[in-house]
Amino acid sequence: MRQRSTARALAAFGEALMRISALPGRYGAWIILVLTIVVIFSIVGAQLGWSHLFKWGFMIPLFGDHLNMTGVSELQWHLFALLIMLAGAYTMSMDQHIRVDVAASRFSARTKAVIDICGDLLLLMPFFGLLLWFSIDFVGMSYGFAEQSNSGGLVDRYLVKAVLPLGSALILVCAAGRVLRNVAWLIEPGIRAENLSGHEANQQKEQA
């Protein structure tokens, strides 16, 4: 009974971590709409020969005191970077990252859990831990030097660089949650069906 209670607690905590880390990516999906509008605006502006668009008398983070077509063009990859880094943890929580399906489909649930634990602890978490560690200084240097576009576009380059440690932290939290959840499943396989989420839950419903 105590073992089952411990497993339930681990699974619940792991699932909570995964859900929390997925929230920014879930709501950040709306960035796709904004990105689409910006891309269309950039194409239309280029065709019409637009250059300087707006100028205001005060500073706005990222934009500065003006907006031109160079800034619009740069905004595209700023938004894309934000979208990718926020989506990483969300995609992981839904178990939608690419796997070698030919091999994975042959493994039992227990084997998959062991592989995920080893992969997360030995590969994924060390990599993103290092990425988080070094990217903090990367952002700090950008902020300290007041880095901005060399082409007269957007300013405050540190803002887009800050998505690197943010996304890395979200993935680390999600990976920690997945490790705890998988450990719980190994301790008490019976609770697996109670804690399935994302793609795995959909698969189970289809098989039922």
Wavefront OBJ file of the C-alpha trace (Angstrom):
o trace
v 0.000 0.000 0.000
v 2.813 2.412 0.921
v 4.612 1.594 -2.330
v 1.486 2.323 -4.331
v 0.939 5.610 -2.469
v 4.529 6.651 -3.152
v 4.153 5.786 -6.820
v 0.911 7.747 -7.047
v 2.555 10.783 -5.435
v 5.533 10.612 -7.802
v 3.275 10.235 -10.825
v 1.034 13.105 -9.742
v 3.994 15.410 -9.094
v 5.594 14.431 -12.379
v 2.381 15.090 -14.282
v 2.036 18.460 -12.540
v 5.541 19.478 -13.607
v 4.805 18.443 -17.181
v 1.542 20.380 -17.272
v 3.142 23.521 -15.822
v 6.031 23.437 -18.285
v 3.590 22.922 -21.168
v 1.425 25.960 -20.392
v 3.636 28.589 -22.105
v 3.771 26.458 -25.237
v 0.044 25.802 -25.197
v -0.841 29.481 -25.113
v 2.207 30.452 -27.138
v 0.700 28.620 -30.100
v -1.106 31.881 -30.876
v 2.286 33.229 -31.907
v 1.756 31.334 -35.166
v -1.103 33.678 -36.028
v 0.960 36.772 -35.217
v 3.916 35.363 -37.164
v 1.714 34.711 -40.196
v 0.444 38.294 -40.150
v 3.984 39.659 -39.829
v 5.211 37.520 -42.745
v 2.340 38.652 -44.970
v 2.932 42.283 -43.984
v 6.642 41.897 -44.756
v 5.942 40.463 -48.210
v 3.400 43.149 -49.069
v 5.679 45.894 -47.760
v 8.621 44.627 -49.796
v 6.522 44.513 -52.956
v 5.247 48.053 -52.398
v 8.700 49.375 -51.593
v 7.934 50.442 -48.037
v 10.885 51.395 -45.859
v 10.181 53.569 -42.810
v 6.766 52.771 -41.366
v 6.212 54.467 -38.015
v 8.074 56.722 -35.616
v 7.026 57.709 -32.106
v 8.647 59.923 -29.527
v 9.378 57.350 -26.826
v 11.211 54.052 -26.444
v 9.366 50.731 -26.579
v 11.200 47.536 -25.585
v 12.401 45.610 -28.649
v 11.142 48.240 -31.128
v 12.861 51.372 -29.845
v 11.352 54.622 -31.124
v 10.508 53.530 -34.656
v 9.511 50.635 -36.893
v 10.818 50.011 -40.380
v 10.738 47.089 -42.804
v 14.061 45.829 -41.487
v 12.494 45.587 -38.041
v 9.470 43.772 -39.455
v 11.765 41.291 -41.185
v 13.741 40.701 -37.976
v 10.537 40.342 -35.985
v 9.764 37.210 -37.997
v 12.715 35.238 -36.658
v 12.255 36.733 -33.192
v 8.734 35.303 -33.107
v 9.862 32.024 -34.651
v 12.576 31.606 -32.011
v 10.057 32.277 -29.244
v 7.595 29.806 -30.749
v 10.173 27.024 -31.081
v 11.575 27.395 -27.570
v 8.147 27.538 -25.931
v 6.857 24.596 -27.954
v 9.651 22.219 -26.922
v 8.293 21.397 -23.466
v 4.687 21.362 -24.693
v 5.554 18.892 -27.453
v 7.423 16.713 -24.966
v 4.491 16.713 -22.548
v 2.261 15.489 -25.388
v 4.832 12.831 -26.374
v 4.929 14.209 -29.912
v 8.680 14.470 -30.434
v 10.033 12.233 -33.193
v 10.905 8.689 -32.190
v 12.296 5.751 -34.124
v 8.851 4.204 -34.478
v 10.152 0.977 -36.039
v 11.985 0.236 -32.796
v 9.727 1.983 -30.279
v 6.602 0.190 -31.470
v 8.192 -3.158 -30.571
v 9.063 -2.228 -26.995
v 6.888 -2.924 -23.996
v 5.621 -0.026 -21.889
v 8.176 -0.886 -19.200
v 11.062 -0.915 -21.683
v 9.951 2.422 -23.121
v 9.862 3.899 -19.622
v 13.404 2.670 -18.880
v 14.702 4.070 -22.184
v 13.009 7.411 -21.531
v 14.482 7.629 -18.029
v 18.002 6.838 -19.268
v 17.696 9.191 -22.222
v 16.357 12.023 -20.087
v 18.931 11.653 -17.304
v 21.995 10.917 -19.436
v 21.374 12.941 -22.590
v 18.495 15.406 -22.575
v 18.848 16.933 -19.107
v 22.660 17.342 -19.199
v 22.444 18.968 -22.644
v 19.733 21.449 -21.725
v 21.321 22.016 -18.333
v 24.528 23.138 -20.051
v 22.527 25.155 -22.560
v 20.716 26.920 -19.720
v 23.945 27.571 -17.840
v 25.836 29.094 -20.765
v 22.869 30.929 -22.264
v 22.399 32.982 -19.087
v 25.797 34.622 -19.643
v 24.955 34.873 -23.345
v 21.871 36.931 -22.515
v 23.696 38.919 -19.842
v 26.415 39.987 -22.275
v 23.803 41.051 -24.813
v 22.049 43.129 -22.153
v 25.295 44.635 -20.873
v 26.389 45.742 -24.334
v 22.890 47.007 -25.218
v 23.072 44.807 -28.308
v 20.750 45.717 -31.128
v 20.307 45.196 -34.848
v 23.277 46.107 -37.021
v 20.865 47.051 -39.802
v 18.821 49.638 -37.940
v 15.976 47.265 -37.172
v 14.965 46.053 -33.728
v 16.732 46.926 -30.485
v 17.077 45.036 -27.167
v 18.487 41.913 -28.802
v 18.770 40.346 -25.340
v 14.991 39.850 -25.313
v 15.042 37.335 -28.142
v 18.173 35.696 -26.732
v 16.381 35.298 -23.401
v 14.065 32.707 -24.943
v 17.034 30.308 -25.018
v 17.375 29.916 -21.219
v 13.597 30.161 -20.859
v 12.948 27.322 -23.287
v 15.777 25.253 -21.805
v 14.357 25.667 -18.299
v 10.889 24.602 -19.455
v 12.281 21.485 -21.122
v 14.284 20.625 -17.996
v 11.173 20.917 -15.835
v 9.192 18.774 -18.261
v 11.973 16.183 -18.439
v 12.162 16.020 -14.636
v 8.417 15.473 -14.540
v 8.630 12.716 -17.126
v 11.406 10.973 -15.195
v 9.335 11.021 -11.998
v 6.267 9.772 -13.844
v 8.173 6.936 -15.498
v 9.824 5.940 -12.216
v 6.360 5.790 -10.674
v 5.171 3.557 -13.504
v 8.110 1.214 -12.937
v 7.390 1.052 -9.208
v 3.683 0.437 -9.688
v 2.730 -0.456 -13.299
v -0.940 -0.470 -12.353
v -1.108 3.315 -12.092
v 0.120 3.847 -15.654
v -3.379 3.927 -17.132
v -4.439 6.481 -14.513
v -1.711 8.948 -15.480
v -1.456 8.688 -19.242
v -1.393 12.053 -20.972
v -1.120 13.495 -24.427
v -0.408 11.214 -27.357
v -0.239 8.082 -25.203
v -3.732 8.695 -23.848
v -5.065 9.121 -27.374
v -3.410 5.888 -28.443
v -4.968 4.010 -25.551
v -8.430 5.358 -26.417
v -7.997 4.258 -30.034
v -6.991 0.758 -28.949
v -9.943 0.429 -26.537
l 1 2 3 4 5 6 7 8 9 10 11 12 13 14 15 16 17 18 19 20 21 22 23 24 25 26 27 28 29 30 31 32 33 34 35 36 37 38 39 40 41 42 43 44 45 46 47 48 49 50 51 52 53 54 55 56 57 58 59 60 61 62 63 64 65 66 67 68 69 70 71 72 73 74 75 76 77 78 79 80 81 82 83 84 85 86 87 88 89 90 91 92 93 94 95 96 97 98 99 100 101 102 103 104 105 106 107 108 109 110 111 112 113 114 115 116 117 118 119 120 121 122 123 124 125 126 127 128 129 130 131 132 133 134 135 136 137 138 139 140 141 142 143 144 145 146 147 148 149 150 151 152 153 154 155 156 157 158 159 160 161 162 163 164 165 166 167 168 169 170 171 172 173 174 175 176 177 178 179 180 181 182 183 184 185 186 187 188 189 190 191 192 193 194 195 196 197 198 199 200 201 202 203 204 205 206 207 208
